[in-house]
Amino acid sequence: MLKQSEFNIGTLGHVDHGKTTLTSAITHQWTDTHSESVKRSMTIKLGYADATISRCDAKDGTITYTTADACPDGSKPVPVRKISLLDSPGHETLMATAIARSSIIDAAMFVISAAEPCPMPQTREHLMIINALDITNVVVVQTKIDIIGMEKAKAHYAQIRQFLKGSKIENAPIVPVMANKNVNIDAVLEEIIKLKMPERDTKSDPIMYVARSFDVNRPGSAIKDLNGGVIGGSIIRGKLKIGDEIEIRPGLNTAKDKSKREAYEPIFTKVESLSAGQDHLDEAVAGGLIAIGTDVDPAFTKADGLVGQVLGLAGKLPEPIQSAELHYVSLNRSDIPKAAFRDGEPVLLGVGTGTVVGYVKRARKDRVQVDFKHTVCIDRAAKISLLRNFAQRWRLSGFCTLR
């Protein structure tokens, strides 16, 4: 039985193009459960769910794929691959969340609605992310084809193919679906099975980006019955096992006067449990999303309190920093001004699975010195997205790496 997901697949696409509905059709879980998301009928925070793709062999030799417990003919399917799906927001004002989460995905489902012309603004920006981060494991999913009819859907399909020309995914498969009716979802699963598996580094010291954190205790629970905080995320390299002594950085802000400079202390704890969905693990490796049970006070992990932090073995993580010199690569977008950085200019940075405001201290050529508003812990191999504010709108302008 497959217990841990083999890799992470993120959803990309414009707001209201059907990313959450597609995720639900594949995983049978509605990931948009955050209260503000429900109230506003749009994804605000990252949602994620696991699914096992299984193979069905019909008597006539036909092969299909499903995430259901039974094949169409009632026979038992054979598990082939377990995946984790990360459902992210598409709205322009929430682009930083989508960009930050790109650090933990191995592949993407690029969702484009047939009910609107292609490309829409965030469709165009998400393709920039795909190109800049060199994400080539992509399945393009054309949703809502039932709304416009066959002929218009074919014309829209041609629009998508034209839009992808010249990009790193110009030859990616495009799968038309009716996700709310579960039509052609099996074709999406077949394309996912064809995606190239990433090579994993399981020998290095583990690094995990924290994508979610929870308090799993029921309100009113007695103190003696409380469980420690749960941390969710994806191991980028290495592996973790139950009993490992771990550290979370930058940790907790211990400054008593919030108006003064932050003072962080790392959190030290132990891996008390490991799980992937409903399955319990003795060891977790780089790949899909996992949840780590700890003895951390749940007051610190509730409501995603530790999102954006980095987890690893005690004493093995990079030192937290409040300033860094970054190597900057511009996207050279035609739809935003080609303006030099200004001293003191605010920028928005996607670091790991978190976002942080920074202020440009100085810039020259491809180097930018940035002071961070909050302390961050950055893995030297990480790619950092940078958004600039033009006409009161945050726009993705380039990517950075630590110098």
KEKE-3310 file (N, C-alpha, C; in steps of 0.2 Angstrom, whole numbers, plus 5000, padded with zeros to 4 digits):
npx = (5004:5003:5009:5015:5014:5021:5025:5022:5008:5004:4990:4988:4982:4969:4958:4944:4943:4941:4950:4949:4937:4942:4952:4944:4937:4947:4953:4942:4940:4935:4945:4944:4942:4945:4938:4937:4939:4927:4917:4920:4919:4931:4948:4959:4969:4982:4976:4976:4977:4978:4979:4976:4981:4974:4975:4964:4960:4951:4940:4940:4953:4955:4963:4961:4961:4959:4953:4945:4937:4933:4933:4925:4918:4916:4927:4942:4953:4971:4983:4994:5001:5004:4998:5001:4990:4991:4981:4979:4977:4971:4968:4973:4978:4982:4993:5006:5004:5002:5014:5024:5021:5025:5038:5038:5032:5032:5026:5013:4996:4989:4976:4963:4949:4936:4926:4930:4940:4956:4973:4968:4972:4979:4981:4991:5001:5004:5009:5021:5027:5028:5038:5048:5052:5055:5047:5042:5035:5019:5002:4989:4973:4958:4944:4926:4920:4907:4899:4900:4898:4902:4908:4913:4921:4931:4937:4942:4951:4961:4965:4971:4982:4989:4992:5002:5012:5030:5033:5039:5031:5025:5021:5014:5001:4984:4969:4952:4939:4924:4923:4914:4905:4913:4918:4929:4940:4947:4956:4964:4970:4977:4987:4994:5000:5009:5019:5035:5045:5052:5070:5076:5084:5089:5099:5105:5105:5089:5077:5063:5049:5037:5021:5008:5001:4994:4982:4975:4967:4951:4940:4939:4945:4953:4968:4977:4974:4978:4985:5001:5006:5003:5012:5012:5019:5031:5045:5060:5072:5082:5077:5065:5062:5052:5055:5066:5076:5072:5072:5064:5065:5063:5058:5051:5045:5053:5053:5048:5043:5034:5036:5049:5065:5064:5067:5071:5069:5074:5063:5064:5060:5053:5050:5035:5025:5021:5012:5003:4990:4978:4986:4998:5016:5032:5044:5048:5050:5058:5046:5029:5016:5017:5012:5018:5018:5020:5028:5026:5019:5002:4996:5005:5005:4993:4980:4989:5001:5014:5018:5028:5040:5055:5060:5071:5084:5090:5101:5106:5101:5100:5107:5095:5091:5090:5093:5099:5110:5104:5104:5097:5085:5077:5061:5058:5046:5033:5022:5024:5032:5049:5058:5072:5077:5072:5080:5075:5063:5048:5047:5039:5042:5043:5047:5053:5039:5033:5028:5036:5038:5050:5063:5072:5089:5100:5104:5112:5115:5113:5112:5104:5102:5093:5083:5074:5057:5053:5061:5069:5072:5082:5085:5100:5099:5086:5074:5069:5055:5051:5041:5035:5028:5017:5008:5000:4998:5003:5016:5023:5040:5052:5065:5075:5091:5101:5116)
npy = (4994:5011:5024:5037:5052:5054:5065:5083:5092:5107:5119:5131:5146:5158:5168:5160:5150:5137:5129:5124:5116:5107:5101:5095:5086:5077:5073:5071:5079:5094:5108:5121:5127:5137:5149:5163:5161:5153:5163:5173:5166:5162:5156:5159:5155:5142:5127:5109:5092:5074:5061:5045:5038:5026:5011:5004:4990:4985:4971:4972:4976:4989:5003:5013:5027:5030:5039:5034:5021:5010:5002:5007:4995:4989:4982:4980:4993:4995:5002:5015:5028:5040:5056:5073:5087:5104:5118:5134:5152:5162:5175:5192:5200:5191:5184:5183:5173:5162:5162:5160:5147:5140:5135:5122:5113:5100:5098:5105:5109:5118:5128:5133:5142:5139:5148:5161:5173:5168:5174:5177:5190:5184:5172:5174:5179:5168:5159:5166:5163:5149:5148:5156:5148:5137:5126:5112:5100:5099:5099:5105:5111:5113:5120:5120:5118:5114:5125:5133:5126:5114:5119:5132:5128:5122:5132:5140:5131:5132:5145:5143:5135:5143:5153:5147:5145:5146:5146:5137:5127:5124:5112:5105:5094:5097:5096:5095:5097:5093:5097:5098:5088:5077:5073:5067:5067:5056:5057:5067:5062:5051:5059:5064:5053:5051:5061:5066:5059:5068:5068:5063:5070:5061:5060:5071:5083:5085:5097:5106:5115:5125:5124:5124:5126:5119:5119:5105:5102:5101:5114:5119:5107:5098:5103:5092:5083:5089:5090:5092:5105:5104:5102:5106:5102:5101:5090:5096:5091:5076:5066:5063:5055:5047:5052:5060:5074:5090:5107:5123:5137:5155:5154:5159:5176:5184:5197:5209:5222:5226:5237:5238:5231:5215:5200:5184:5167:5151:5136:5122:5105:5088:5075:5068:5061:5056:5059:5055:5062:5051:5041:5034:5036:5029:5035:5049:5055:5066:5073:5072:5080:5081:5079:5084:5078:5087:5092:5105:5120:5122:5134:5142:5136:5137:5142:5143:5149:5146:5146:5148:5147:5137:5120:5108:5096:5098:5111:5111:5120:5135:5151:5163:5179:5197:5205:5205:5202:5201:5192:5197:5194:5200:5199:5206:5211:5217:5224:5231:5245:5249:5252:5258:5251:5260:5268:5263:5258:5249:5231:5215:5199:5182:5170:5154:5146:5157:5174:5190:5207:5219:5231:5241:5243:5247:5246:5239:5236:5219:5217:5217:5225:5221:5225:5216:5216:5207:5194:5181:5164:5157:5145:5142:5137:5141:5149:5165:5175:5191:5205:5220:5237:5245:5258:5256:5242:5226:5218:5204:5205:5199:5187:5181:5175:5170:5179)
npz = (5000:4996:5006:5008:4999:4983:4976:4975:4968:4962:4960:4947:4941:4935:4945:4951:4941:4943:4951:4964:4963:4954:4961:4971:4963:4960:4973:4981:4992:4999:4998:5002:5016:5025:5036:5031:5017:5014:5017:5008:4996:4989:4987:5000:5008:5007:5002:5004:4999:4999:4987:4980:4965:4955:4945:4932:4924:4911:4905:4891:4888:4890:4898:4912:4924:4941:4956:4965:4976:4969:4953:4937:4933:4944:4950:4960:4960:4956:4966:4960:4960:4973:4977:4982:4982:4980:4983:4977:4979:4966:4964:4960:4971:4980:4975:4980:4989:4981:4974:4984:4988:4977:4980:4985:4976:4964:4952:4941:4939:4927:4927:4916:4912:4901:4900:4899:4890:4884:4886:4904:4916:4928:4923:4914:4922:4930:4921:4919:4931:4930:4919:4924:4936:4930:4929:4922:4922:4919:4917:4908:4911:4904:4910:4914:4901:4898:4899:4888:4876:4863:4850:4853:4864:4857:4850:4860:4865:4855:4857:4870:4866:4857:4866:4874:4866:4863:4876:4891:4892:4880:4873:4882:4888:4885:4893:4892:4903:4913:4928:4939:4936:4935:4923:4912:4921:4923:4912:4915:4926:4920:4912:4923:4928:4918:4921:4924:4937:4950:4955:4971:4985:4998:5006:5012:5026:5033:5026:5029:5023:5031:5028:5033:5050:5065:5078:5085:5095:5104:5108:5125:5130:5143:5151:5154:5144:5132:5115:5107:5096:5078:5063:5046:5030:5017:5014:5008:5005:5011:5026:5038:5054:5067:5083:5081:5085:5083:5075:5073:5064:5060:5072:5088:5092:5104:5109:5120:5119:5106:5098:5096:5089:5082:5092:5090:5095:5092:5090:5099:5098:5097:5085:5086:5080:5063:5049:5034:5026:5031:5034:5045:5048:5050:5045:5035:5019:5007:4996:4995:5005:5022:5039:5055:5071:5087:5103:5104:5111:5107:5106:5099:5086:5081:5069:5058:5063:5062:5048:5034:5041:5044:5045:5053:5057:5074:5076:5063:5054:5043:5049:5055:5047:5045:5035:5018:5004:4988:4973:4958:4946:4933:4926:4915:4910:4899:4903:4914:4922:4917:4929:4939:4955:4970:4983:4999:4994:4996:4995:4990:4996:4991:5001:5004:5010:5014:5015:5015:5019:5012:5012:5001:5002:4995:4978:4963:4947:4945:4959:4974:4989:5003:5017:5029:5035:5044:5053:5044:5039:5027:5015:5006:4994:4989:4978:4977:4976:4969:4971:4965:4969:4958:4954:4965:4965:4968:4959:4951:4948:4947:4951:4965:4972:4986:4988)
capx = (5000:5006:5007:5017:5014:5027:5026:5017:5006:5000:4986:4989:4977:4966:4953:4937:4943:4939:4955:4946:4933:4946:4955:4939:4935:4952:4954:4936:4940:4935:4951:4943:4938:4946:4932:4937:4938:4920:4913:4921:4919:4937:4953:4963:4975:4983:4972:4979:4974:4981:4975:4980:4979:4974:4974:4958:4961:4944:4941:4942:4960:4955:4966:4958:4964:4953:4955:4939:4939:4932:4933:4918:4915:4915:4933:4946:4959:4977:4986:5000:5004:5000:5000:4998:4988:4990:4976:4982:4973:4972:4967:4979:4980:4984:4998:5011:5003:5003:5021:5028:5020:5029:5044:5037:5029:5036:5022:5007:4990:4987:4969:4961:4942:4934:4921:4933:4945:4963:4974:4966:4978:4983:4984:4997:5006:5006:5014:5028:5030:5030:5044:5054:5054:5057:5042:5040:5030:5013:4996:4985:4966:4953:4938:4920:4918:4900:4895:4900:4897:4908:4912:4917:4927:4937:4940:4945:4957:4966:4967:4976:4988:4992:4995:5007:5018:5036:5034:5043:5026:5021:5019:5010:4994:4978:4964:4946:4935:4918:4925:4909:4902:4918:4919:4936:4945:4952:4961:4969:4974:4982:4992:4998:5004:5015:5023:5042:5046:5059:5075:5076:5090:5088:5106:5107:5101:5082:5075:5056:5046:5031:5015:5002:5001:4987:4980:4970:4963:4944:4939:4937:4949:4957:4975:4981:4972:4980:4990:5005:5005:5004:5015:5011:5023:5034:5052:5063:5078:5083:5071:5063:5059:5049:5060:5071:5076:5071:5072:5060:5068:5067:5055:5046:5048:5053:5054:5042:5041:5033:5038:5057:5068:5062:5072:5068:5072:5072:5059:5066:5055:5054:5045:5031:5021:5022:5007:5002:4983:4976:4991:5004:5022:5038:5049:5045:5056:5057:5041:5023:5015:5016:5010:5022:5015:5026:5025:5025:5012:4997:4995:5010:5004:4986:4979:4994:5005:5021:5018:5034:5046:5059:5061:5076:5087:5092:5108:5108:5097:5104:5105:5090:5093:5086:5095:5103:5111:5101:5106:5091:5084:5071:5057:5057:5039:5031:5016:5025:5038:5056:5061:5077:5075:5074:5082:5069:5057:5046:5046:5036:5047:5041:5053:5050:5032:5030:5030:5039:5040:5057:5065:5078:5094:5104:5104:5116:5115:5109:5112:5099:5102:5086:5081:5067:5053:5053:5067:5068:5077:5082:5089:5104:5097:5080:5073:5065:5051:5051:5035:5036:5022:5017:5001:4996:4997:5009:5017:5029:5044:5058:5067:5081:5094:5106:5123)
capy = (5000:5017:5028:5044:5055:5054:5072:5088:5095:5113:5122:5138:5149:5164:5167:5157:5146:5130:5126:5121:5111:5102:5097:5091:5080:5072:5070:5070:5083:5102:5110:5128:5127:5142:5153:5169:5158:5151:5169:5176:5161:5162:5153:5164:5151:5136:5120:5103:5085:5068:5056:5039:5036:5018:5009:5000:4986:4982:4965:4973:4978:4997:5005:5019:5028:5033:5040:5031:5015:5004:5004:5007:4989:4986:4978:4983:4996:4994:5009:5017:5033:5044:5063:5078:5093:5111:5122:5140:5157:5165:5182:5196:5202:5185:5181:5181:5166:5157:5161:5157:5140:5136:5132:5115:5109:5097:5099:5109:5109:5125:5128:5139:5142:5140:5153:5167:5173:5166:5173:5182:5193:5180:5166:5177:5180:5161:5157:5169:5159:5143:5149:5158:5143:5131:5120:5109:5095:5103:5097:5111:5108:5117:5119:5124:5117:5113:5132:5136:5121:5111:5123:5137:5125:5120:5138:5142:5126:5134:5151:5141:5132:5149:5157:5143:5145:5150:5145:5131:5121:5125:5106:5102:5092:5101:5091:5098:5093:5096:5095:5097:5082:5072:5071:5068:5068:5050:5059:5071:5057:5048:5063:5065:5047:5052:5066:5064:5059:5071:5065:5066:5069:5058:5059:5077:5085:5087:5104:5106:5121:5124:5127:5125:5123:5118:5116:5100:5101:5103:5119:5116:5101:5098:5104:5086:5080:5093:5087:5097:5108:5100:5106:5103:5105:5096:5090:5097:5086:5073:5063:5063:5049:5048:5053:5065:5081:5095:5114:5127:5144:5158:5153:5164:5183:5185:5204:5211:5228:5225:5242:5238:5226:5208:5195:5177:5161:5145:5131:5115:5100:5081:5072:5063:5057:5058:5056:5058:5060:5046:5036:5035:5034:5029:5039:5053:5057:5072:5072:5075:5084:5077:5082:5082:5080:5089:5094:5113:5123:5123:5141:5144:5133:5137:5147:5144:5153:5145:5146:5152:5145:5131:5115:5103:5094:5103:5113:5110:5125:5141:5156:5168:5185:5202:5208:5200:5204:5196:5192:5199:5192:5203:5195:5210:5211:5223:5227:5235:5250:5246:5257:5255:5251:5266:5267:5263:5256:5242:5225:5209:5194:5175:5166:5147:5145:5163:5181:5195:5214:5221:5238:5241:5248:5249:5242:5241:5231:5213:5215:5221:5224:5221:5224:5212:5219:5202:5190:5175:5159:5156:5140:5145:5134:5143:5154:5170:5179:5198:5209:5228:5240:5249:5261:5253:5235:5222:5215:5200:5208:5195:5182:5182:5170:5173:5179)
capz = (5000:4996:5011:5007:4992:4979:4974:4976:4962:4963:4955:4945:4936:4937:4950:4949:4935:4945:4954:4970:4961:4951:4966:4974:4959:4960:4979:4985:4997:4997:5002:5004:5022:5029:5037:5027:5011:5014:5017:5002:4990:4985:4990:5003:5011:5004:5004:5002:5000:4996:4983:4977:4958:4954:4938:4931:4918:4909:4901:4884:4887:4891:4904:4914:4930:4945:4963:4968:4979:4964:4945:4934:4932:4951:4952:4964:4957:4958:4967:4955:4963:4978:4975:4986:4978:4984:4980:4979:4977:4959:4964:4960:4977:4984:4971:4984:4992:4976:4972:4989:4988:4972:4982:4987:4971:4959:4945:4941:4935:4925:4926:4912:4911:4894:4900:4898:4885:4886:4894:4909:4919:4932:4919:4911:4927:4932:4916:4920:4937:4927:4915:4929:4940:4926:4930:4915:4923:4919:4914:4907:4912:4902:4914:4912:4894:4898:4899:4882:4871:4859:4845:4857:4868:4852:4848:4866:4866:4851:4861:4875:4863:4855:4872:4877:4861:4865:4883:4892:4892:4874:4871:4888:4886:4887:4895:4893:4909:4917:4935:4944:4934:4935:4916:4909:4926:4922:4907:4919:4930:4915:4911:4929:4929:4914:4923:4926:4944:4952:4959:4978:4989:5004:5010:5015:5032:5030:5026:5027:5023:5034:5024:5038:5057:5068:5085:5084:5101:5104:5113:5131:5132:5149:5150:5154:5138:5126:5111:5105:5089:5072:5058:5040:5025:5013:5015:5001:5005:5017:5028:5046:5057:5074:5088:5079:5088:5077:5077:5069:5063:5065:5079:5091:5093:5111:5111:5124:5116:5099:5094:5095:5085:5084:5094:5089:5098:5088:5094:5099:5099:5094:5081:5090:5075:5056:5045:5027:5026:5036:5035:5050:5045:5054:5042:5030:5015:5002:4992:4996:5011:5028:5046:5061:5078:5091:5109:5104:5114:5102:5105:5094:5080:5079:5064:5053:5066:5060:5041:5032:5045:5041:5050:5051:5063:5078:5075:5056:5050:5042:5054:5053:5045:5044:5029:5014:4997:4983:4966:4956:4939:4931:4921:4909:4908:4895:4906:4920:4920:4918:4933:4944:4962:4974:4990:5004:4991:4999:4990:4994:4994:4993:5004:5006:5010:5017:5012:5020:5016:5013:5010:4997:5005:4990:4972:4958:4942:4947:4966:4978:4997:5006:5024:5029:5040:5049:5053:5040:5038:5020:5013:5001:4987:4987:4974:4981:4971:4971:4969:4966:4969:4953:4953:4970:4964:4968:4952:4950:4943:4946:4956:4968:4976:4991:4986)
cpx = (5004:5004:5009:5017:5021:5030:5020:5015:5002:4996:4988:4983:4973:4960:4947:4937:4942:4944:4953:4942:4936:4949:4951:4937:4941:4953:4948:4936:4939:4940:4950:4939:4940:4940:4931:4936:4931:4916:4914:4921:4925:4943:4958:4969:4976:4979:4976:4976:4978:4976:4979:4977:4980:4972:4968:4959:4954:4945:4942:4949:4960:4958:4963:4961:4958:4956:4949:4941:4937:4932:4926:4915:4914:4922:4937:4952:4965:4981:4993:5004:5000:5003:4997:4996:4988:4986:4978:4977:4975:4971:4973:4982:4983:4990:5004:5011:5005:5011:5025:5027:5023:5035:5044:5033:5034:5033:5016:5002:4988:4980:4966:4954:4940:4928:4923:4938:4952:4968:4970:4972:4982:4985:4990:5003:5008:5010:5021:5031:5032:5037:5050:5057:5056:5053:5040:5036:5023:5008:4991:4978:4962:4946:4932:4918:4910:4896:4895:4898:4903:4912:4916:4922:4933:4941:4944:4952:4962:4969:4973:4983:4992:4996:5001:5013:5024:5038:5038:5038:5022:5018:5015:5003:4989:4972:4957:4942:4929:4919:4920:4904:4906:4919:4926:4942:4949:4957:4966:4973:4979:4988:4997:5002:5010:5020:5030:5043:5053:5064:5075:5083:5088:5094:5107:5103:5095:5081:5067:5053:5039:5026:5009:5004:4995:4987:4974:4966:4956:4944:4936:4940:4953:4964:4979:4979:4974:4985:4994:5003:5007:5007:5015:5016:5026:5042:5055:5069:5079:5077:5071:5060:5056:5055:5066:5070:5077:5071:5068:5063:5064:5064:5050:5049:5047:5053:5047:5039:5040:5035:5046:5059:5066:5068:5069:5073:5070:5067:5062:5061:5057:5049:5041:5027:5022:5016:5006:4995:4981:4981:4997:5010:5027:5044:5046:5051:5054:5051:5034:5022:5014:5014:5015:5019:5021:5023:5025:5019:5008:4995:4999:5008:4997:4985:4985:5000:5012:5023:5024:5040:5049:5061:5066:5079:5090:5100:5110:5105:5102:5102:5100:5093:5088:5088:5099:5104:5109:5104:5099:5091:5078:5067:5056:5050:5037:5026:5017:5031:5045:5060:5066:5074:5077:5076:5076:5063:5055:5045:5043:5040:5043:5047:5050:5043:5029:5031:5032:5040:5047:5058:5072:5083:5098:5103:5109:5116:5111:5109:5107:5100:5096:5086:5074:5063:5053:5059:5065:5074:5077:5087:5093:5102:5090:5080:5068:5061:5051:5045:5036:5029:5022:5009:4997:4994:5003:5010:5023:5034:5051:5059:5074:5084:5099:5112:5127)
cpy = (5006:5022:5035:5046:5055:5061:5077:5091:5101:5115:5129:5140:5155:5163:5165:5153:5139:5126:5121:5115:5105:5098:5093:5085:5075:5069:5069:5073:5090:5105:5118:5128:5132:5147:5159:5167:5156:5158:5172:5172:5161:5159:5159:5161:5145:5130:5115:5097:5080:5064:5051:5037:5029:5017:5004:4996:4982:4975:4966:4975:4986:4998:5012:5020:5032:5035:5037:5024:5009:5007:5004:5001:4985:4983:4983:4986:4994:5001:5009:5022:5037:5051:5067:5084:5099:5116:5129:5146:5160:5172:5186:5198:5197:5181:5179:5174:5161:5156:5158:5149:5136:5133:5125:5111:5106:5097:5103:5107:5116:5125:5134:5138:5143:5146:5160:5167:5171:5170:5179:5184:5188:5173:5168:5177:5173:5158:5159:5165:5152:5143:5151:5153:5137:5125:5118:5103:5098:5099:5103:5108:5114:5116:5122:5123:5116:5120:5134:5132:5119:5115:5129:5135:5124:5126:5141:5137:5129:5141:5149:5139:5138:5153:5154:5143:5149:5149:5139:5125:5122:5118:5102:5100:5096:5096:5095:5094:5097:5094:5094:5091:5076:5069:5073:5068:5062:5052:5063:5067:5053:5052:5064:5059:5048:5057:5063:5064:5063:5067:5068:5065:5067:5058:5065:5078:5087:5095:5103:5113:5121:5128:5128:5123:5124:5117:5111:5098:5104:5109:5116:5110:5103:5099:5097:5082:5083:5089:5093:5099:5103:5104:5102:5106:5099:5096:5091:5092:5082:5069:5064:5057:5051:5048:5058:5072:5086:5102:5118:5134:5148:5157:5158:5171:5184:5192:5206:5217:5227:5231:5242:5232:5219:5204:5188:5172:5155:5140:5125:5110:5093:5079:5067:5059:5060:5055:5059:5056:5056:5041:5038:5032:5034:5034:5043:5055:5063:5069:5075:5078:5079:5082:5079:5083:5081:5090:5102:5115:5125:5130:5145:5142:5134:5143:5149:5149:5152:5144:5151:5150:5139:5127:5110:5100:5099:5105:5113:5115:5131:5146:5161:5175:5190:5207:5204:5204:5199:5197:5192:5197:5195:5199:5199:5210:5218:5227:5231:5240:5247:5252:5254:5255:5258:5264:5268:5260:5249:5237:5220:5203:5187:5171:5159:5147:5152:5169:5186:5202:5216:5228:5238:5246:5251:5244:5244:5235:5225:5212:5220:5220:5225:5220:5221:5215:5214:5197:5184:5170:5157:5150:5143:5143:5137:5149:5159:5175:5186:5202:5216:5231:5246:5252:5257:5246:5232:5218:5211:5203:5204:5190:5183:5175:5174:5174:5176)
cpz = (5000:5001:5010:5000:4989:4977:4975:4969:4964:4958:4954:4941:4939:4942:4947:4942:4936:4948:4960:4968:4957:4956:4970:4970:4959:4967:4983:4991:4995:5002:5005:5010:5027:5030:5032:5019:5009:5013:5011:4995:4986:4990:4993:5005:5007:5006:5001:5004:4997:4992:4980:4970:4957:4947:4938:4924:4917:4905:4894:4883:4889:4898:4906:4921:4934:4952:4968:4971:4974:4957:4943:4934:4939:4954:4956:4960:4960:4959:4963:4958:4968:4977:4981:4981:4983:4980:4982:4976:4970:4959:4964:4966:4982:4980:4975:4987:4987:4974:4978:4990:4982:4974:4984:4982:4966:4952:4946:4937:4933:4923:4922:4910:4904:4894:4900:4893:4888:4883:4898:4912:4923:4928:4916:4916:4930:4927:4917:4926:4934:4923:4920:4933:4937:4928:4924:4916:4924:4915:4914:4907:4910:4905:4911:4905:4893:4897:4892:4876:4867:4855:4849:4861:4863:4851:4854:4867:4861:4854:4866:4871:4860:4860:4875:4872:4864:4872:4885:4892:4886:4872:4877:4885:4889:4887:4896:4898:4910:4924:4940:4942:4933:4928:4914:4914:4925:4917:4910:4923:4926:4914:4917:4930:4924:4916:4925:4934:4945:4956:4966:4981:4996:5009:5015:5022:5029:5031:5025:5028:5026:5030:5028:5045:5060:5075:5084:5090:5101:5109:5119:5134:5138:5147:5149:5147:5131:5122:5109:5098:5084:5067:5052:5035:5021:5014:5008:5000:5011:5019:5036:5048:5065:5079:5087:5083:5083:5080:5071:5069:5058:5072:5082:5093:5101:5114:5114:5122:5109:5095:5092:5091:5087:5087:5094:5092:5094:5093:5093:5101:5097:5090:5085:5086:5068:5053:5038:5026:5032:5038:5040:5047:5051:5052:5036:5026:5011:4997:4994:5003:5017:5034:5051:5067:5083:5098:5110:5107:5108:5101:5100:5087:5077:5073:5060:5056:5064:5052:5039:5036:5041:5047:5048:5058:5067:5077:5068:5051:5049:5048:5051:5052:5045:5038:5025:5007:4993:4976:4962:4948:4937:4926:4915:4906:4904:4898:4912:4919:4921:4922:4938:4951:4965:4981:4995:5001:4994:4993:4994:4991:4996:4995:5007:5005:5013:5013:5017:5016:5017:5010:5007:5000:5000:4984:4967:4953:4944:4954:4969:4985:5000:5014:5025:5035:5046:5048:5049:5040:5031:5019:5007:4994:4985:4982:4977:4976:4974:4968:4970:4966:4963:4953:4959:4969:4964:4962:4953:4945:4942:4951:4958:4971:4980:4987:4991)
residu = (MET:LEU:LYS:GLN:SER:GLU:PHE:ASN:ILE:GLY:THR:LEU:GLY:HIS:VAL:ASP:HIS:GLY:LYS:THR:THR:LEU:THR:SER:ALA:ILE:THR:HIS:GLN:TRP:THR:ASP:THR:HIS:SER:GLU:SER:VAL:LYS:ARG:SER:MET:THR:ILE:LYS:LEU:GLY:TYR:ALA:ASP:ALA:THR:ILE:SER:ARG:CYS:ASP:ALA:LYS:ASP:GLY:THR:ILE:THR:TYR:THR:THR:ALA:ASP:ALA:CYS:PRO:ASP:GLY:SER:LYS:PRO:VAL:PRO:VAL:ARG:LYS:ILE:SER:LEU:LEU:ASP:SER:PRO:GLY:HIS:GLU:THR:LEU:MET:ALA:THR:ALA:ILE:ALA:ARG:SER:SER:ILE:ILE:ASP:ALA:ALA:MET:PHE:VAL:ILE:SER:ALA:ALA:GLU:PRO:CYS:PRO:MET:PRO:GLN:THR:ARG:GLU:HIS:LEU:MET:ILE:ILE:ASN:ALA:LEU:ASP:ILE:THR:ASN:VAL:VAL:VAL:VAL:GLN:THR:LYS:ILE:ASP:ILE:ILE:GLY:MET:GLU:LYS:ALA:LYS:ALA:HIS:TYR:ALA:GLN:ILE:ARG:GLN:PHE:LEU:LYS:GLY:SER:LYS:ILE:GLU:ASN:ALA:PRO:ILE:VAL:PRO:VAL:MET:ALA:ASN:LYS:ASN:VAL:ASN:ILE:ASP:ALA:VAL:LEU:GLU:GLU:ILE:ILE:LYS:LEU:LYS:MET:PRO:GLU:ARG:ASP:THR:LYS:SER:ASP:PRO:ILE:MET:TYR:VAL:ALA:ARG:SER:PHE:ASP:VAL:ASN:ARG:PRO:GLY:SER:ALA:ILE:LYS:ASP:LEU:ASN:GLY:GLY:VAL:ILE:GLY:GLY:SER:ILE:ILE:ARG:GLY:LYS:LEU:LYS:ILE:GLY:ASP:GLU:ILE:GLU:ILE:ARG:PRO:GLY:LEU:ASN:THR:ALA:LYS:ASP:LYS:SER:LYS:ARG:GLU:ALA:TYR:GLU:PRO:ILE:PHE:THR:LYS:VAL:GLU:SER:LEU:SER:ALA:GLY:GLN:ASP:HIS:LEU:ASP:GLU:ALA:VAL:ALA:GLY:GLY:LEU:ILE:ALA:ILE:GLY:THR:ASP:VAL:ASP:PRO:ALA:PHE:THR:LYS:ALA:ASP:GLY:LEU:VAL:GLY:GLN:VAL:LEU:GLY:LEU:ALA:GLY:LYS:LEU:PRO:GLU:PRO:ILE:GLN:SER:ALA:GLU:LEU:HIS:TYR:VAL:SER:LEU:ASN:ARG:SER:ASP:ILE:PRO:LYS:ALA:ALA:PHE:ARG:ASP:GLY:GLU:PRO:VAL:LEU:LEU:GLY:VAL:GLY:THR:GLY:THR:VAL:VAL:GLY:TYR:VAL:LYS:ARG:ALA:ARG:LYS:ASP:ARG:VAL:GLN:VAL:ASP:PHE:LYS:HIS:THR:VAL:CYS:ILE:ASP:ARG:ALA:ALA:LYS:ILE:SER:LEU:LEU:ARG:ASN:PHE:ALA:GLN:ARG:TRP:ARG:LEU:SER:GLY:PHE:CYS:THR:LEU:ARG)
# end
